[in-house]
């Protein structure tokens, strides 16, 4: 394998462009079809719209009322197998070709079509009822008549919708106000969307109906597939002076998200086919199994044999008379060579296999929504799985705190708790005694370091405590007294929640937070108030987040930061243990974060704030200037501790992945999470074995960088690949063939920061480049495109709803059920389908061979006995010839099907799986 890759551009095939989607018909704009354009949305006045927008309905059906029958018939007759029998039945309307009653040909064909139509109708009806349930959900809408109830399908662009706690957001909206924390915080649960902050926008704070009295509108960009960015503005014309503020991703609520706490009022900006989630989802398609395609190909071979036999029979008659009609009559006479019963038997067998899957007590809750491809499960070569909610429970657990000289695990957290307790409850006289010359220096130092580490972890985050009424305590009262039983933590990242929950368990509790302050409660019940001066959120480029706070009791200003070890190593002061301990914790599958601190004087902070504000006001290169100012503060920081957090895996994930690996199935993990989190999960789940190296694909943005990184990756052997979505996009743009060739050689691949469309693109490329069957597994709405694109889509019912399971071919309740679904039911369905097809074809060949031999004997006998002079010798010759024909017929009947049976076994032989467990 050479080390250099020629710099040749990739010629891409034409793919569907999500920037343009048509409505219900290409010549009409009744459904909002045509080019997408920016829009001006007046608050509460949908009648002022500038253009027609699509209805806010969810439609996962493959057909509608008018296209159902034509669509089903087209999908059936576009394959040669069914088309052959249709032409065969139609030929009986020609008198010269009729061999018997019409029903002998049309009844079997009609029976096959009726079974298919009924099955498709049942599946479409189930899909229709599921969509109707979602579209009929009731929401509250603000109108001039007050608050009215409206169905999800009746929501229009410009409506003001009230969404309650645990309700699904019905459309893409800009939220106006919330009821939590005086409208300053809103928590939204979704796998790919961060927590939203209402910001400091000038929305009216009066009654909800006051929103209808103001003259204001939102200018929104054209609909697109980017779920991580949004550009828009809010304008209020009746203000003095008029208000004009910018809108970003922080002000949006995408459809299918769920409100975790509080109540939100939002204005609808996108509906129906223009929703972000819908534009990231491919249209449902009719899936045909590889086994059916192989049977269709075998049917063509049998038809070719039928044509040859018919020509031979006509040749035996010396092409006498209207021989061309005789060819067609022989084709009809020997049509049993291609058995119509094969399709009926296979369809009935698949229905039985699907019923067996649903009734298996070892995988309860499994649902088969595509009963046409159960045997496809036994031929999978690539398994593409989501991470959050599929492999993991999305529940982080704090496992280790490392201070360099001492480490605390789960069994020694009581020592950390005692250190924190002593730091806040020690009397002043005892504190002075501990500083006496005879005091133990090591004990005092460790206690102080533990206290500083826990305090830093409790401050550097984006977690918001939310207080909810439990039916006994009033919500406002619970918030006032910080009731522990009513408090829940909300954040975009579950690992941050786990860190805050751990600090609560050791005595330092986060009890309050808003845009400018934070409150911590000590073990003695004292409330510590901190003012948030600046906060620097986590980004994929920086791999760290920071916060500057002022302690209200002492006035001390501290800069806390946490992040990945690869970036924090150059920020903290020199030490000799950081790299080694980070490696040890990472090998245990823990998500490692480095926590550091820097004390600032008032003059230092004022100087930084002036430069930071100036950089944020820059028009050109704003991001670069802001990053430069922040980096000036990130120098010589004090290393406080390392934290190790583990993402809890689903039950029996490791043995399931081991079974799949032993079966020769390559597993790719596609996730929208961060690179470090994805890598830790891959190690923890044993997707990457302990003796395998991991090649982390460096971020690339240009063609030359991608070329160099691919050359470096080419020199690696038997190592897993970890790549980000941005780098993947660059590689596929310039070196699609080379990248896929190298990636397919890896034992495992992890793609992080993947958009939903990228997941579907990876599935499609695997199918095109390898020709192997793929299976996609996911549990969220962002996995629907991948599931629908794969040859077999499996949805997991989890915390993120049922959107993935409803769009999948098979639905399971836990990832561990996938092993039995593929290894047992998939393999058995494939073997039984192959054996059934072999039996039907063998039976038909036996019958057809007897027909051919009998017809040949009659034709030869008629030719010989038609002579006027027949001697006894000729009679003896005819009898001998008839005997020879019978022997030949028996030989053909016995041997020919055996040779065909051997061919079928080679053709349909299932892959050899080793070390399988039932």
N, C-alpha and C positions, 0 to 999 in steps of 0.2 A: 504494500500500500504506500503510495507516494506521499510525500510530506507537503506538497504544494497543490493548491486548488486553482485551476485556471479561472481567471477573472472573466467569466462569461455570464451575462445577464440571463435571468430566468424568463422564459416565455410562459406567462400564466394563461391558463384557460379562463374563458369568460365566466364570471361568477355573478350571482344575483347582487344587485346594488341596493342596499337598504335605504339609500337616500331617496328613492322613488318607489312608491307603491301605489298600485291602482285600487280603485274602489271595486264595487260589485261588477262593474262592466267597464271596458277600456274607453268607451265613447261617451261616458256620462260622468258627471261630477257630483252625482247625488249622494255618494258616500264619502265625499271629501277626497276623491282621487286626484291625481296630478302631482305637480311639483309642490314640495313643501316650502312654505314661506314664513317669515317672521310675522308676528301678530300683535295686535294691541287689544288687550282684554280689559274691559271696564268692569269694575267690582260690582257684582250683584245685578248686572244688566246684560244678560246673554243676548238680548235682542239687538244690541249694538254691534254685533259681530260684523267684520268686514268680509268674511267668506264663510262658506259652509264647511262644517267640521263633521267628522264621522261620529256615529252614535257610540255611546260608551257601553259597548257590549263585548263580552268575552266569547269567542267562538273557537272551539277546538275540534269541530266536526270536519270531516273530510269532504262531505257532500252537503247539499241543501235539498229542498223538496223537489226542485226541477232537475238537478244534476245527479240525483241518487241512482235512478235506474240506468240512464246512459253511462254514468261513470262506472257502475259495477259491471255492466256488460262489456264496456271497453276494457277494463282491467282483466276480464276473463278471456276475451277473444283476442287480445293483443299477443297472446302466446300461442304457439303452433299447436300445442296439445288440444286445446279447446276449439281452435279454429278448424282443425282437421275434422272433428266430429260435426261441427256446424255445416261445413261444406258437404260432408257425407250425408247428413240428413236432408239438406236442400236438394241434393242430386236426385232424391226419390220423387221429386215433382216432375222429373223428365221421364216420360213413358218408356223410352228406349233403355233407360238405366234402372228402372224400378225392379227390385228383386222380391219384394214382399209388401206387406202392409206398412203404411206410413208410421203407425205407432211403434213398430219394432225399432225405429231409429230415433223418433222424436221423444218417446217416453223416457228412455235412459238419459238423453241430453237434457230434457226438461227437469228430470229429477235432480240432476247435478246442479243445474242453474237455480232451482228453487232452494236447495240447501244452502248454496252460496249467498243468495239474496236474503234469505231469512237470517243467516248468521250476521251479514253486514248490517241488516236493519236493526237487529238487536243491539249490536255494538254502537251504532249511530244513535239509537234511542237512549242508551245509557249515557253516552257523551252529551246528548242534548239535555237530559235531565240534570247532569252535573253542572253544565253551563247555566241552565235556567236557575239553579239554586244560587249560584254566585251572582248572576245578573239581577236577581230578585231581592237581594239584601237591602234592608231599609236604612236610609240615612236621613238626617235632619238638614234642612236647607233654609237659609234665611231669605225671606222675601218681604215684599211690602205688606203682605197679609199676616206677617209674623213667621213663626217657625213652623214649617210644614214638613211632612214626611214624603220622601221620594225614593223610588227604586234606583238601584245603581245604574240600570239601563236608561233611566230618565234624566241623568245628570248631563248638563251641557257646559260648554266652555263659558266661563264667566260666572257660574253659580258660586255662591258662598256656602260651603258645606261644613257642618259640625261633625267631627269624628271623635268618638268617645274612646275610653281606655279599652284595649284588647280588640278594637275594631280594625278591620282591614281598610286601608286607604283606597277609595274606589277609583281614583284617577290621579294623574300627575297634577300637583297643586303647589302654589306658593302659600305658606302658612302665614297668617296675620297675627294671631295672638294665641296664648295658651293660658290655662288656669293653674299651672304648677309654678310655684315660686314667683308669683306676681308677673307671670308672662315672660320670665327670663330664661327658662330652661324647658326643653322638650326632649323626651327620650323616644327614640324610634328603634324598633328591632328589625333588622334585616341582615343577611349574611354579607352583603357587599356595600351597604350604605352606612356611613358613619352617623354617630349621634348628631342631632341637629340642635343648633342654638338659635333662638329667635333673634338674638342680636339686640341692638339698641335703635331700632327703626321707630319712626314717629307714627305708630299706629294709634288710633283712638283708644282710650282706656275706659270709656263709658260703657253703656249697655251695648249688647251685641248688635241691636238694630241700628245703632248709630253708624255702623259701617255702610249702611245703605244711603245715608244722608250726605255723605261726602262725595265730591267729584274727584275720583282718582282712577287710575288705570295702571296696568302692568304691561310693559313691553317685553315680550319673550322671543327668544331666538327660534329659528325654524326647528321642527322636530328632527332629532337625530338619535343615533344609537349610543352616544357617549353618556354613561350613567355617572361619571365622576366629575363632570363639569357642566356648568350652566351659566349663561350670560343673559342678563336682563336688567331692567330698570323699573323703579316705582315712581310714579308722578302723582302728586296731589295738587290739583289746580285751584282749589278754593282756599288754600292756605295763604298766609300773609307773612313772609313772602311764600311763593309756591315751593313745594318740596320736591326734590328730585334726587333719589338715592339709588345706588347700584344694588343689584341682586346677584347672588352667587349660589353655588351648590349648597351652602349652609342654610339657605332660605327655602329649599325645596322639599317636597314630600312626594317621592315616586310611588306610583300605584303598586299595590300588593305588599307594601310595608305595613307594619302593625304598630299602633300606638301603645307603648308600654306603660305609660302613666299619664294622668291628666287628661285634658280635653283640648282639642286644637280646632281653630277656625281657619279655613283656607279657601283661596279662590282657585278654581279649576282652570288650567291652561292647556292641557292636552287630554284627549279622550280617544277611546276606541283603538284604531289601528295606529294612531300617532303616539301611543304610550311608549315610554322607554322600554318597559319590559316586553311589550309586544314586538317592538322593532328589533329586539335582540333575540326573538324566537322565530324559528323557521316554521313555515306552514306544515301542518301534518301531512304525511304522505302514506301511500299504500305500500306496505313492505311485503316483498315476496322473498321466500326463503331460498337459500342456495340449493337445497335439496329439490325444490320444485323446478328450479332452473335446470338442474341436471336431469331430472325426469323429462323436462321439455326437450332437452338436447337428445336424450336417448330415444324419445318419440320420433325425432327426425331421422335417426339412424334406422329405426324399425320401419318407418315409412319408405326410406330408400330401399330396404330389403323387400318391402311389399311391391314396389315398382319393378324391381328386378324379377321377382317371381312372376308377376303379371306378364312381363315381356317374354319370359321363358315359356309360359303357358301359351301365349299367342304364337310364339315361334314353333311350338310343337304342332300347331295347326297350320303351319306354313303361311301365316298371315293371310288366310283365306277370307274372302268376303269383306265385310266392314270391320276389319280387324281393329281399327282405332276405337270402335265402340266396345269391342270385346276386351280391350285393355281396361277400360273404365269399369266394365262389368266384373272383371277379375279383381280389380281394386276393391270393389264393393264386396265381392264374395269372400275375399281373404282379409277383410278389414279387421278381423279379430286379432290379427298380428299386433295391432295397436289397441290395447284393451281399454274401453271406456270405463270399465269397472275399476280400473286403477285409480282414477280420480275420486270416485265415490269412496273406495276403501281407504284411501289416504286421508280424505277429509273426515270420515268417521273416526279413523284412528287418531287424528290430531285432537278431535273433540274429546276422545277418551283420555288421551295423554294430559290435556289441559284439566280435565276433571280430576285426574289423579294428583296433579300438582296442588289443586285447591283443597283437596281432601287429605293431604299429608299432615298428620298430627305433629310431625317433627318440625314443620315450618308453618306454624299457625298464622293466619291472617294473610297468607299469600293470595294474590288476585291475578288472574290471567286475563288481560284485556286484548290480547292479540292471539287468538287460538289457531292462527295459521302458521305460526313459526315456533312451536315448542321444540322441534328437533334442532333448531338453529342454536339453542343453548349448548348443545353438545359438541359444537365445532368452533368455539371461540378461540382465537389466538391472541387477541389484545383486549385487556380489560382497562378501561379508563374510568377512574373514580374520583369523585369529589372528596375533600378532606373534612371540612367542618360539617358535623351532623351526620356524616356517612361513615368515615373511619373513626371519628372522635365524637364525644358527647358534647363538645363545645363547652365543657366545664373544666376550667383550670384549677389546679390544686397546688398550693405552695408546698414545696418539698424541702428546700434547703436555703440556709443563710450562711454565707461564707465571709469571714472577716480577715482572711489571710493567715492569721495564726491559730484561729479556731473556727470550727464549722458546726452549725446546729442543724440537725435533721429533725424528722418528725417525732422521734423519741426523746428529743432534748429541748423541745420548745418551752417546757416549763421553766428552764433556766433563763431563756430570753424574757419570759413573762416576769420572772423575779427581778431581773435587771431593770426592766421598765418600771415595775412597781416601786422599787427602791429609789429610782431617779426622781420620782414625783411625790413620794410619800415620806422620804427620809426627813426627820426633824432637823432644824438648823444646827443644834448642838452635835447631833450625830454626824452631820456633814462636816463640821469643823474638826471633829475627832478623826474622821477618815482622812483629813488632810494633814494630820499630825505626822511627825517623822517616823513614828513606829508603825504607821499603817502600811498595809500590803499594797505596793505600787501596782503589781500586776492586776490584782483584783479591781482596783479603782480604774485602771486604764481600760480593761475589758468592759466593765460596766458602762463607762462613758461612751465607748465606741458602739456598744450595742444600742444604747439610747439614741445616739446620733443617727445610726443606720435606720432604726425603726421610725424615727421622726422624719427622716428624708423620704422613706418609702410612703409614709402617710401623707406627704405633701406633693410629691412630684407625680401627678396623674391628671386625668380628665374625668374623673368619676364624680357623679352627682348623687348624693343621697336623696331619695324620694320617700315621702311619708304618705301612706295610704290608710284610709279608714278601714278598720277591721270589723265594723258593725257595733263596736262597744265604745271606742274612743273616737271623738271627733277629729277630723283630719287636721284642722287648724290647731287644736289643742295638742295633738300628737307632735306636730311640727314645733310647737312652742316649747314643749318639754323634751323633745328629742326621744320619743318613745322607741325603744329598741324593737318591740314587737311589730311596729308599723313601718319600720324603715327597710327599704330595699335599695340596692346600689345599681345605677344604670350607667353604662359606658359603651363605647363602640367596640372596645377590645375586652374580651373576657379575662385576659391575663391581668389587666389593670384591676378589674373587680376582685380577682383572687388575691392580689397584693393588699388591697384595702381591707378585705375580709380577714386577712392574716394579721394585719396590724390591730384590728379590732379584737382578735382572739388573744393577743398578747397584752392588751390593755390600752392602746391608743386608738380611739375611735373617731372616724370622720362622721360628724353629726350635721354639718351644714355647709352649703356652698352656693355662691351665686357668681355673677360676672366679676366681682371685685373683691370678694372675701372668702375665707374658709375658716371653719370652726372645728377644732379637735377637742375631744374629751379625754382627760387623763384617768388613770385608775381610781383616783380619789374623787372623781366627779367634777373637777375643775375644768372650765371651758377656756381653751387657748384660742385666741383670735389672731388670724393672719390676714394681712392685706395682700391681694394678688396685684403686683405691680406690672409684670409682663409674663406672658406665657408663649412658648414656642412649640407648636404642635409637632407630632411625629410626621415625617414624610419618608417616602421610600428612598429619596436621594440622600437625606441626612442620616437616616437610621437612628435617630435619637430625638428626645423631647426634653424641654427644660422649662423651668418656672422660676421667677424671681418673686420672693415674698418678704414682707416686713412683719416681724413679731411685734404685735401691738403692746405687749407688756414690757419689752426691753428696747424696742426700736431697732433691733438688729436686722439688717438686710442680708438675705442669703440667696444665693443662686444655686439651685439644685438641678441636677441633670441625670438622666438615665438613658441607656442606649445599648446597642450591640457592642460586643467586645472589639470588633474589627475597627470601629471608629473611636471608641472610648480609650483605646490603648494609647493613642497619640494625644489625648486631651488631659489625662490624669498625670499626676506626678510619677516619677520613675519608681518602679517596684519590680521585684523578681518573682512574683507568684501569680500575677494576673493571667498570663497566657496559659500556664500549666493548669491552673484550676478551672479555667473556662473550658479547656479541652477535656478535662476529666468529667465535668458536669454535662458537657454536650454529648459525650460518649454514653452517658446514662439516659440520653433522650430528653434532657431537661432544656427548657427555654431559658437561656442565660441572659440576664441584664446586669449591666455595670452601673452602680449608683455612685455619684460624686457630688461634692459640695465646694462652694467658694464663697467666702464672706466678703461683702462689699461695704465700703464706707459710703456715706451720703454723697460725697463729692464724686466718687467713682460712678455711682449709679446715675447722678444727674448728668454727668458727661456722656455716659452711654445712652441715656434716654434722648438727649438732644440729637446725637448722631443717628439713633435708631428712627426717630420721628422724621428727620430730614431724609433718610434713605427711603422711608415708606411713601414720602411725597414725590419721589422721583418718577418721571414719566418714562424715561429710557433706562433699561437694564435695572428695573426695580428689584427683581429677585436676587440678582447678583450683588447689588449694593447692600441689601438687607442681610444676606448671608455673610458678607464681609464684616459687617458691624457686629453680628452675633459671634462670629469666629474670634473677633478681638477679645471677647469676654471668656472664651473657652480655652483658657491656657492655665497650666499648672493648677488644675483642680485637685482637691483632696479626695483620694479614693476611699469610699466608706465601706462598701460591701459588694458582694455578688448575690444575686437572687436566682434561685432555680425553681421554675414553675413547670409542671407537667400537665399536658392536655390529656384528660382521661379518655382512653380508647373505648370504643364500643366493645361489648362482650365478645370474646373469642375472635378478635380481629387477627391476631398473630397466627394462630393455627389455620385460619381460613386462608390467609395470604400464603402460608407455607404450602397448603394443599394446591392452591392455584399455581404456585411456582413449580412444584413437583410435576404438575400436569402439563408443563410446557407453556403456560399462559403468561405472557409478559404484562406486568401491571404498570400503568402510567397514572400518576396522581396529578390532576389539574385543579388548581385552587386559586382563589382570589386573595389569599392571605399573604403575609410577608414572607420573604425568602427564608429568614431564620426560623420562623414558626413552621414552615413547610418542611424544612430540612430536619428539624427536631422530631416532628411527627413521623417522617419517613424512617428515621432511626428507631424511634420508640415502637413503631408498628412492625419493625423488622422487614419493611419493604426493601430496605438496604441492609444486607447482612453485615455482620461485624468484620468480616475479612474483605469486604469490598471497599474500594476507594470511591470518593465522591468528587466529581469535577464540577465546581461551581462556575458556570459560564459568566464571565465578567460582563458588565453592562456595555453594550455597543450601540452606537448611534449612526455610524457611517459604514459604507461598503468596505473600506479598507480595514476598519476595526473588526468587522465581522469575518473578513478573510483571515486575519491574523489569529483570531480566537478559534476559528474552525481548524486551522492548522495545528494549533496547540492541543485542541481536543482530539484530533486525529491520531496524535502520538500516544494517547492513553489507551489502555486495553482493559477490558472487563471492569469498567467503573460506571457507577451510576451518574446520571446527568441531572443537574439542577440549573434551571434557566428561568429568567423572568419573562413576562409577557412582552415587554418592550423590546428586549433583545431577540426574542423569538420572532417578532414581527419583522425586524430588520433582516434576520437570517432568511426568513421565508421570502422576503422581497427580492433578494439578490441571489441566494444560494439554496433554493428550495430543495433541489434534488440531492445536493451534497449533504445538507443538514439532515434530511430524512434518512439518508443512507447510514449516516453515523449514529443517529438516534435509535434506529431500529436494531442496531447491534448492541445497544446497552441493555443490561439486565433489568434496569428500572430507570424511569424518567420522571422527574418532578418539575412541573411547570407552575410557577407562582405568579401572582398578580395577573391572572388570566381573565380577560373579559368573556362574557358568554359567547360572543361570536367567535372568539379565538378557540374556545373549546370545541365548537362545532367544526371549525376549520381544521383542527388537528385530527379529528375523527375522519373527516373527508380525505385528508392527505394520506392517512394510514390505509384507508381503503383503496385509494388510487395507486399508491406506491408499492404496497405489498400484496394486494389482492386477497388479503386474509380477512376473516370475519372479526368484527369489533363488537364489544359490549360496553355500554356506558352506564354508570351507576351514580345517582345523585339524589338529593333530597330537597333542593330548593328551586325557586323559580328561575334562578340563573343557570340551572343545569338542564332546562327543558330543551334548549337548542341542541345540546350534546346528546341528550337521550333520543331525540327524534331523528338525529342524523345517523346514529349508530345502527348497525344491523339488528342488535337487540338492545332495547332500552329498559333498564330496571330502575324503578323509583323506590326510595325508602321513605316511609312515613315517619316524620320526625317533628322537631320543634318548629321547623320553618314552614309548616303547613303541608297540604296535599297536592300542591300544584305540580310537583315533579311526578308523584305517583299516579296522578290522574292522566298525565300526558305520556306515561311509559307503557311499554308492552306488557311488563310484569311488575307487580308491586309487592314488596316485602316489608316486613316491620323491623328487621334488624339485618345488619351487614353479614352476620355469621350465617344467615340462611342462604346466602348466595352460593356457598360451597356445595350444599346439598342440591340447590336448584340447578347448578351447572353439572356437577360431577355425577349425580344420581339421575335426576329427572331428565336433564338435557341429553346425557349419554344414552339412557335407556330409550328415550323417545327417538333418537337418531337410529339406534340399532334396530328397534322394532319397525320403524318406517322403512328402513332399508330391507329388512327381511320380508316385510309385507309386500313391497314393490317387487322384490325378486320372485316371490311366490306367484303373484298375479301375472307377471310377465312370463314366467316359466309355464304356467298353466295355459296361457293364451298361445304360446309358441307350440305347445304340444297339440292343441286343437287345430291350429293353423297348419301345422306340418301334416297332420292326418288329412285335412282337406286338400292340401296341395298334392299329396301322394295319390289320393283317391281320384282327384280330377285328372292327374297325369295318366293314371292307369286307364280310366274310361276313355280318355282321348286317344291313347295308343291302341287300346282294344278296338275302338270304333274304326280306326284307320286300317287295322290289319284284317278285320272280318268283313269289311266292305267289298273285298275282292270277290269275283264270280267263281273263281277256282280255288278252292281250299282243300288241301289234301290232309290226310291223317298226320303226315309229318308236320304240316303247318299248325294243325290243332295241338299237337304235342309241343311244338315250339311256343305257341301262345300260352299254353298252361305253364310251361317252364318259365316264360317271361313274366307271367303274372306272379308266380312264386318268388321270382327274383325281386319283382317290384315290392312284394309284401315284406321280404327280408330287408330290402333297402329302406322301406318305410319305417320298420321297427328300429333299424339301426339309426336312422335320422331322428326318430322320436326320442331315442334313448341318449344319443350322443350330442346332437346339436344343441339342445337346451342346456346340457351340462357345460359345454364350452361358453355358451352365453351367460350361464350362471356364474362361471369363474370370472368372466369379464365384469359382471355386475358387482361381484364381491370386491374385485380390485377397484372398481369405480367408486363404490359406496363404502369402502372400508373406513371405519372410524379411526381417528388418531390414536396412537398407542400411548396411553397414560400410565405412568409408573408411580408406584408408592401411593396408591389412592386408598383413602379410607371412606367407608360408606357414610 
